[in-house]
Amino acid sequence: MAATVTPSTWISSWAEDATTITVPIASFPALTATEADGTTGDIRKIALAVVDRLYRAQQALAIDNRPTRMVISKSEAVDATNDAVTVTYSLAFSCSTSSAGLFDVRDE
């Protein structure tokens, strides 16, 4: 089967108008409006919510529909003494480069 790479499959309510990408905060269950606020929010919580959403979307796809040139992995390490969990996401892309040194994900 072909890999599912359309943004709206990975992030619900994804929209774009050729200049702006719009994604409702509700597309990220772990993110609140307060955390996403441009002035008083927390970029760490935004980054975690976005990467976790992409990871969960990948996991929800049938294995044959997952991209092979973009793979997201996740691991967790528990520190029971300090009641903390370290969550590590790894994103791997198979890319080509342009003469300007920019990366572009290779076609599936």
Backbone bond lengths (Angstrom), bond angles and torsions (degrees), N, CA, C in turn:
res aa  C-N    CA-C-N  psi(-1)  N-CA   C-N-CA  omega(-1)  CA-C   N-CA-C  phi
1 M - - - 1.449 - - 1.522 110.31 -
2 A 1.300 115.27 160.31 1.465 120.77 178.89 1.521 110.24 -82.12
3 A 1.306 114.99 147.28 1.458 120.27 178.23 1.524 110.12 -67.66
4 T 1.326 115.31 142.17 1.455 121.68 176.94 1.529 107.92 -90.63
5 V 1.336 116.36 110.26 1.464 119.89 -175.78 1.530 113.74 -124.75
6 T 1.323 118.53 4.31 1.463 120.23 -179.76 1.533 110.05 -70.99
7 P 1.339 117.44 131.91 1.463 120.40 -176.10 1.527 114.60 -55.28
8 S 1.327 117.57 -39.19 1.473 119.44 -176.65 1.522 112.33 -68.96
9 T 1.316 117.89 -17.45 1.463 120.82 174.03 1.520 110.33 -75.93
10 W 1.300 116.43 -33.46 1.457 122.08 -177.04 1.526 112.87 -86.76
11 I 1.338 116.18 -36.02 1.468 120.90 -178.39 1.528 107.77 -131.03
12 S 1.317 115.64 112.96 1.462 120.12 -176.94 1.525 111.68 -60.72
13 S 1.303 115.34 144.26 1.466 124.27 178.25 1.526 113.86 65.66
14 W 1.315 117.85 20.31 1.466 122.22 174.85 1.512 108.36 -61.20
15 A 1.314 117.36 134.62 1.467 121.55 177.75 1.524 108.90 -145.59
16 E 1.327 115.63 153.00 1.462 121.02 175.02 1.516 108.71 -150.03
17 D 1.328 115.13 154.01 1.469 120.03 -178.37 1.525 111.60 -127.95
18 A 1.308 116.82 28.91 1.467 125.28 -179.50 1.524 113.30 80.38
19 T 1.329 118.86 -11.59 1.467 120.71 174.91 1.526 112.58 -130.95
20 T 1.322 117.34 -25.60 1.457 121.36 -175.20 1.521 110.69 -132.09
21 I 1.323 115.44 136.19 1.460 121.41 172.39 1.523 106.70 -97.40
22 T 1.330 116.51 133.73 1.455 121.25 179.19 1.523 109.04 -124.29
23 V 1.315 115.25 127.21 1.459 121.23 177.69 1.527 107.40 -136.96
24 P 1.327 117.54 119.67 1.469 118.98 179.14 1.531 112.04 -63.55
25 I 1.295 117.00 145.17 1.461 121.34 177.12 1.523 110.23 -55.98
26 A 1.319 117.29 -33.52 1.465 121.13 -179.78 1.525 112.62 -62.42
27 S 1.328 118.08 -15.49 1.467 121.00 176.29 1.524 111.65 -69.20
28 F 1.335 116.23 -13.82 1.458 122.30 -179.55 1.520 108.79 -119.46
29 P 1.334 117.64 92.72 1.473 120.92 -174.13 1.526 114.76 -55.05
30 A 1.332 117.78 -27.37 1.467 119.93 -177.55 1.515 113.36 -87.95
31 L 1.331 117.98 5.39 1.465 120.97 -174.25 1.527 111.07 -117.87
32 T 1.327 115.56 135.16 1.466 120.57 176.71 1.534 109.52 -103.90
33 A 1.308 116.51 164.65 1.462 121.37 177.60 1.528 110.24 -62.47
34 T 1.308 117.42 -37.54 1.463 121.17 178.70 1.526 110.74 -62.58
35 E 1.335 116.78 -43.32 1.457 120.89 -179.83 1.529 111.72 -68.76
36 A 1.326 117.22 -28.97 1.464 122.03 -177.64 1.526 113.27 -89.38
37 D 1.308 118.20 -5.97 1.461 121.63 -177.54 1.528 110.55 -57.38
38 G 1.319 116.57 131.84 1.455 122.29 -177.02 1.510 115.39 -64.86
39 T 1.328 117.54 -22.85 1.464 121.60 -177.54 1.523 112.82 -101.84
40 T 1.323 116.30 -40.11 1.467 119.62 -173.89 1.524 113.70 -117.86
41 G 1.330 117.51 1.82 1.461 121.58 -176.82 1.518 113.25 -74.36
42 D 1.329 115.21 -168.21 1.464 122.14 -175.14 1.524 109.14 -132.22
43 I 1.325 117.34 108.01 1.466 121.98 -176.51 1.530 111.80 -60.38
44 R 1.319 117.68 -29.57 1.468 120.02 178.03 1.518 111.43 -63.71
45 K 1.332 116.22 -40.98 1.464 119.98 179.35 1.523 111.15 -70.33
46 I 1.329 116.56 -33.98 1.469 120.79 176.41 1.526 109.54 -65.20
47 A 1.334 116.68 -48.51 1.465 120.93 -179.52 1.529 111.19 -60.14
48 L 1.328 116.93 -45.10 1.458 120.76 179.00 1.524 110.84 -61.48
49 A 1.320 117.76 -44.51 1.466 121.45 -179.10 1.520 111.71 -63.57
50 V 1.329 117.44 -41.46 1.470 121.17 -178.99 1.530 110.49 -67.45
51 V 1.328 116.95 -49.55 1.470 119.86 -177.98 1.532 110.37 -65.15
52 D 1.326 117.17 -40.85 1.464 119.35 179.00 1.529 111.28 -64.26
53 R 1.321 117.07 -38.62 1.470 120.39 178.10 1.523 110.68 -62.67
54 L 1.318 117.18 -43.25 1.465 120.92 178.00 1.526 110.81 -63.71
55 Y 1.325 116.79 -42.68 1.466 120.62 178.02 1.531 111.04 -60.63
56 R 1.330 116.51 -47.88 1.471 120.16 -179.23 1.534 112.02 -64.62
57 A 1.323 116.46 -36.53 1.467 119.85 177.40 1.526 110.54 -64.53
58 Q 1.324 115.95 -42.32 1.470 119.78 177.27 1.518 110.46 -60.75
59 Q 1.318 116.79 -45.48 1.465 121.03 -178.32 1.529 112.07 -64.95
60 A 1.318 117.06 -29.00 1.463 121.07 -179.12 1.534 112.58 -75.39
61 L 1.317 116.59 -19.13 1.469 119.80 179.37 1.527 110.48 -76.46
62 A 1.316 115.81 147.13 1.461 119.53 171.60 1.525 107.66 -59.61
63 I 1.312 117.37 144.87 1.467 120.84 -175.72 1.525 111.61 -53.47
64 D 1.321 118.11 -39.81 1.468 121.31 179.90 1.525 112.96 -68.02
65 N 1.328 117.85 -16.76 1.466 121.74 -179.33 1.531 113.16 -99.01
66 R 1.307 117.07 -2.60 1.464 120.22 -179.85 1.531 109.93 -78.88
67 P 1.316 116.30 140.15 1.467 118.38 175.91 1.527 110.24 -62.25
68 T 1.313 116.29 143.83 1.467 120.29 176.28 1.527 110.76 -97.62
69 R 1.339 116.68 -14.73 1.461 120.06 -178.12 1.529 111.90 -103.44
70 M 1.334 114.80 11.21 1.462 122.87 169.73 1.525 105.94 -148.19
71 V 1.300 115.93 112.16 1.459 121.06 -177.75 1.525 108.50 -125.15
72 I 1.322 115.75 130.82 1.460 121.45 179.25 1.525 108.22 -115.11
73 S 1.312 116.00 125.76 1.464 121.62 178.80 1.520 108.59 -117.25
74 K 1.320 115.02 156.73 1.465 120.33 -179.38 1.518 108.93 -140.37
75 S 1.328 115.97 139.30 1.458 121.08 172.69 1.523 108.23 -137.04
76 E 1.325 114.95 156.71 1.460 120.71 179.87 1.518 109.30 -133.21
77 A 1.316 116.09 137.06 1.461 122.13 175.13 1.526 107.83 -122.65
78 V 1.316 116.15 124.09 1.461 121.39 -176.58 1.531 109.91 -96.44
79 D 1.322 115.51 130.78 1.459 123.23 173.88 1.527 106.28 -112.86
80 A 1.340 115.56 88.71 1.461 120.85 -175.75 1.520 112.31 -64.33
81 T 1.314 117.73 -30.27 1.460 121.47 -179.12 1.520 111.35 -62.26
82 N 1.331 115.99 -41.58 1.465 120.53 -178.14 1.523 112.46 -103.03
83 D 1.332 117.31 9.20 1.457 122.58 -179.50 1.534 110.79 51.14
84 A 1.334 115.64 51.99 1.460 121.00 -177.25 1.528 110.27 -134.77
85 V 1.293 115.66 153.36 1.455 122.81 174.97 1.521 107.36 -127.31
86 T 1.321 116.76 129.36 1.456 121.19 173.31 1.522 107.21 -98.61
87 V 1.325 115.81 118.38 1.459 121.73 -179.69 1.525 107.33 -105.33
88 T 1.330 115.97 126.74 1.463 121.36 -179.81 1.517 108.90 -119.41
89 Y 1.320 115.91 126.51 1.459 121.95 174.85 1.519 107.10 -110.09
90 S 1.315 115.75 139.95 1.457 120.74 175.70 1.521 107.30 -123.34
91 L 1.330 116.15 125.00 1.462 121.75 177.80 1.521 107.53 -111.67
92 A 1.322 116.88 124.21 1.462 121.74 -179.99 1.521 108.85 -121.34
93 F 1.331 115.87 128.37 1.457 122.53 -179.35 1.522 109.47 -122.94
94 S 1.320 116.72 137.51 1.454 121.63 170.95 1.522 106.48 -92.20
95 C 1.337 116.40 115.35 1.464 120.67 -170.40 1.525 113.10 -125.50
96 S 1.307 113.70 161.74 1.455 122.23 165.39 1.525 105.51 -113.43
97 T 1.320 116.43 164.51 1.458 119.46 179.82 1.514 109.99 -121.30
98 S 1.322 114.90 152.00 1.458 121.05 177.11 1.524 108.70 -96.06
99 S 1.308 116.01 172.44 1.465 119.87 177.99 1.525 111.16 -64.30
100 A 1.332 117.13 -21.30 1.463 120.99 178.17 1.529 111.63 -84.20
101 G 1.328 117.00 0.04 1.448 120.84 179.58 1.520 114.50 82.28
102 L 1.342 116.95 12.88 1.454 121.35 178.57 1.523 109.95 -86.09
103 F 1.316 116.31 151.41 1.463 120.98 179.43 1.523 110.17 -97.68
104 D 1.324 115.85 148.06 1.458 121.91 174.54 1.518 107.51 -139.48
105 V 1.327 117.31 129.03 1.464 121.12 180.00 1.527 108.51 -63.97
106 R 1.311 115.13 131.97 1.464 121.30 -179.83 1.532 109.45 -69.94
107 D 1.319 116.03 148.77 1.460 120.93 177.06 1.522 110.12 -61.90
108 E 1.325 114.84 150.59 1.469 120.36 176.32 1.507 107.28 -70.90
